[in-house]
Amino acid sequence: MLPADIKKKILIAQKNEITEHFIYQKLSELIKELKNKEILKHISEDELKHYNIWKGYTGKEIKPSKLTIWKYFLISRIFGITFGTKLMEKGEERAQISYDEFSKFIPDAKDIEQDENEHENKLINLIDEERLKYVGSIVLGLNDALVELTGALAGFTLALQNARQIAAIGLITGIAASLSMAASEYISTKTEGGNKNPLKASIYTGIAYVCTVVLLILPYLIFSNYYLSLSITLFSAVFVIAIFTFYVSIAQDIPFTSRFVEMAIVSLGVAALSFGIGFLVRMFFHVDL
């Protein structure tokens, strides 16, 4: 006879397993790549196997969470299978499960834990996604745009003190820099060889750069107060850093905090330095627009 609190937690685990079974099954049915399809089908079968093991101890049929199925299905379709499945594996529901606690009453608990921690995670890491293959190119575009343009906009803000002129010059600077970065990434990727397509790498870099440029310049097109615009731009830069760092930390299993702090300090540090340069330019060259 299982203690009431243990049975309650096992029912949570059982619901997780059947829910994830259907998530992996739905994803495997929609994916065209044979390798990824087989990996997801394999994981789906494992989840169903684990569900049946738990059911043998609880004696209950559990329905999956339709809301969770659609939530992770949509996340996986929008942001990629690797991100969606890894986010799901790190979810709050799994945090409630203690296999050490279960193993005192259920011998199979340790085998299930081994499957979850080793077999399934290894299979997820085998999934081959184009967006992860080119994530380095995306990071390059984002990093350069965040560092260079936040710094440039900070300098332009104090030197020019005119929101429309700052936006116009920032846009020209940003587009020119994005073309330069895309070309550099094309040449770099082609020189290095490897399995990345140079044209695709350059496109990912250029698009990431341009999207960041538009986001950072937008406040100057909306507001006439250039200091307010700069504040929103800096906040936007930190927000982009946080969102993308979170994505990479989940998809590639890297620490979030240290990466985020490093990128934020670099971007804001360059912005502060450029703001000071803008002040000196305005003072020594007597810029008055």
N, C-alpha and C positions, 0 to 999 in steps of 0.2 A: 504493500500500500504506500503510495507516494504521499509525502506531506503536502498539505494544501498549497503552501507558498511555492513549492517546487513544481507542482502540477500546473499552477498558474503561469509560471515562467516557461514551462515546456510548451504550453498551449500558444504562448507568444512566439516561441521558436518554430512551432509547427505552422502557424499562420504565415510567418516570414518565408518559410521554405516553399509553401504552396504558391504564395504570391510571386516569389522570385522565379519559380518554375514557369509560370505563365508569362512573366516579363521576358525571360530569356527565350521562351518559345516564340513569342510574338516577334521579337527582334530577329530570330533566326529565319522566320518565314519571309521577312521583307528584304533580307540581305542577299545580294547577288553573288558576292565573292564566296566561292566554295569553301575555302579554308576558314573564313570567319563564320560561315554558316554552320560548319561542322563543330567548331569550338563552342558556339552558343547552344547548339543542340545537345552537346555532351554535358555542358553545365546544367542545362534545363533538366536532363535526365537525372543528374546527381541530386538536384534540389528535390525532385519528386521522390527519389530513393530516401533522402533524409526525412521528408515529410512522412513517408510510410513507416519509417523506424519510430519516429515520435508518436505516430498514431497507434502503434502497437502497445505503447505504454499508457497513453491517455484514453484509448478506446473511443475517441471522438473524431468525427469528420469535421474539418474546419474549412470554411469558405475563404477564398483569397480576398484581399482588399482591392476592390476595383479602382479606387481612387489612387492607391499606391502604384498599381499596374500602369495606369495611364500617366501618372506623374513621371515615373522613371522612363517609361516608353518615350514620352515626348522629349524629356531631357536628353535621352540617348540619341534621338533623331536629330535634334537641333545642335547639340554640342558634341556629339560623337559617342559611339558605343563605349569606348574605353572610359571616358569621363563619366558617363551615366552609370555604368556598372560599378566602377570604383567608388563613386559617390554613394551608391546603394550599399556596397559592402561596408562602408564606414558609417552607415546610418545609425540613428538613435535606437532603432528597434534592436539592432544587433548588439548595441552597447549594454542592453539589459540582460543579455544571455551570458551566463557563467558556466562554461563547460566543466570547470573543476568542481563546481558545486553540484552539477548534474551527475558527474561521474561517480559520486558517492552512492547514488541510487540506480544509475543507468550505465552499465558497462560500455554500451555503444557510443556514449557521449564523446569519448576521446577519439574514436574513429571518425566521427562526424566533424569534430574540431580539426583534425588533421586534413580532412578533405577541404574544409572551408579555408584554412590558413595556407595550405600548400598547393593542393591540386588545382582548385578553382582560380586562385590568385595567379598561379603560373599560367593557366590557360588564358586568363584575361590579358596578361602581358604579351601573349602571342598574337593577339588581335592586331592585324595590320591595317592601319587607317592612314589615309593620305594626309589628313589635317595634322596628325601627330608627327608624321614624317617631315612635314615642313614647318613644324612649330618653331624651330630655330630661326627660320626666315621671318616668321611673324614677329617673334621676339625682337629680332634685329630692327625691323621697321618701327615697332612700338617704342623700343628703347631710344632709338635715335630721334624720333619725332618728339618724344616726351622731354628728353634732355635738351636737344637743340632748340626746339620751338618754344618751350616754356622759358628758356633763357633768353631767346631772341625777343619774345613778346614782352618780357619783363624790362629788357633794355629799351625797346621801342616805346613802351608805356611812359617812362620818365623822360625820354629824349624828345618824343613827339607830342605827347599829351593831347591826342586827338583820336578818338575811338575808331572812326572810319578809316583814317590814314593808317593806323596801326593794323587794322584788319586787312587792308589792301596790301600793305607791304608784307605782313605776315603770311598772307595767302600766296603771294608771289614767291616768297622765300621757301615756304613749305612745299609747294608744287615742284619747284626747281630741285629742292633737296630730295624729294621722293623719287624723282626721275633719276637723280644721281645715285641714290641708294639702290634702286632697282637694277640699274646698269652694273653697279659694283657687285651686287649679289649674283647677277647672271655670270659675270666673268669669274668671280670667286668659285661658284659652284661648278662651272665648267672646268676650271683649272684643277679643282680638288678631285674630280671624278666622283665615284660613289654611285648610289642608286637614286639620287635626286635629279629630277629634270631641271636644268638650269633656267628654262623659260618659266616654269611653274614657280620655282623658288623666287625669281625676280618679281613675278606677279604678286605672290603672297606678301613679299616685302613692301612693294609699292602700294598695294591696297591697304595694308596695315598702317603705313605711314600717312597716306592721304586721309583715311578715316580719322586718325588721331589729329591731324592738322585741322580738319573741319570742326571737330569737337572743341578743340582749344581756341579756335578763332571765333566760334559762334557767339560767345558773350559780347565781343566787341561789335558785332553786327546787331545785337539786340539792345544793348544798353549804351547810352552816351557817356556815362560816367566811367572813365577808363580805369580808375582804381577799383571800382566794383567789378568791372570786367576782368581785371587781372586776378582779383580774389577768387572769382568763380572759375577762371581758367586753372588756377593752381589747385583748387578743390577738385576740378574735373580730372586733372592729371593724377592726383593721388587716388581718386576713385578708379580710374582706368588701371592704375598699377595694382590696386587691391583686387579688382575683379580678375584681371588676367593672371596675377600671381596665384590666386585661389584656383583658377582653372588648371594651371600648369602643376601646382602642388598636388592636386588630386590625380590628374592624368598621368603624371610622371613620378609620383611618390617622392616629392622633394619637400623640405621644410618650408612652411608658408612664412612664418614671422621674420626669419633672418633675410629671406629673399625680398620680402616686401619692404622692410626697413632700409635695406641697402639701396633699392631702386628709388624709394621716396627721398632718401637723404641726397642721393646724387642729383635727382631732378630738381628738388627744391634748393639745393646748394648752388647749382648752376644758375637757377633763376635769381637767387639773391645776389650772386656775384654780377650777373648781367644787369640787374637793377642798379647796382652801384656804378657800373661802367656807363650806363645810361645817364646817371646823374652827373658824372664827370664830363661826358660828351656835351651835355646841355650847358654845363657851367663854363667849360673852356672854349667851346666853339660858339657859344652864345646862340644856341638854337632856340628860336622863338616862333612857333608856328600857330 
